[in-house]
Amino acid sequence: MPRENLQTRKARAQRIMAGLRAAYPDAHCELDFSNQLELLMATILSAQCNDRQVNIVTASLFKRYGSAADYAAAPLAELEIAIRRIGLYRNKAKNIKAACQALVEKHGGEVPRTMEELTALSGVGRKTANVVLGNAFGLSAGVVVDTHVARLSRRLGLSAQTAPGKIEKDLQALAPRKDWTQLSHWLIWHGRRRCFARGPECARCEIKADCPAGQKVLDPKLTPEQQKKMRARV
Ligand code: SF4
């Protein structure tokens, strides 16, 4: 793929987004939630854990604890048992309790709607705050950068950075603000369904024409064996 300036990269990013929009018209947050508090709790639990597992645990968790005050008042050991099927459950139980105590003490039991207030809560970093702001409040505050978004940003040549904050800035510069939340969903869905960490399905990929990594994998000069090796390297 030829060298790009910001303008040509933006145009390519637009084509990538159009391709992903067409491939995943229904892309959305795959964590189950019915209000802002539930999404905040589910997102804290989802760190280094898949959404399916989180949804299994939150199905009973949300029936038991309906408000921030409920979590804040729960004994830590009880919370630990309630989420023990999730990785890092001890830490997460501590964070949930502390975050909910802060919600009760400083925010009247409600989830705040600013990046600053959210990231001041225990266990809440920029990624979690972006998930909550974008999906529970409909606010385009940033781009969620998880492992899929980081991997795809690199393969697609949208960011050469490795730090999530820097990747997010690169993506924000390429996509209109109104699309930031959806861009995360498109990349996450593509990462889960096509552009796997190991063995991306480049030949079947909907956006391969605009993907530098895909172009390397599908180079017609390579033998099938060489293509296979290249797939393992991108
Ligand atoms: S062409 Fe391959 S590497 Fe590029 S986005 Fe598609 S699956 Fe991922």
Boltz pocket constraint, residues with backbone or C-beta under 6 A from the ligand:
constraints:
  - pocket:
      binder: B
      contacts: [[A, 155], [A, 156], [A, 194], [A, 195], [A, 196], [A, 200], [A, 201], [A, 202], [A, 203], [A, 205], [A, 206], [A, 207], [A, 208], [A, 211], [A, 212], [A, 213], [A, 214], [A, 215], [A, 234]]
      max_distance: 6.0
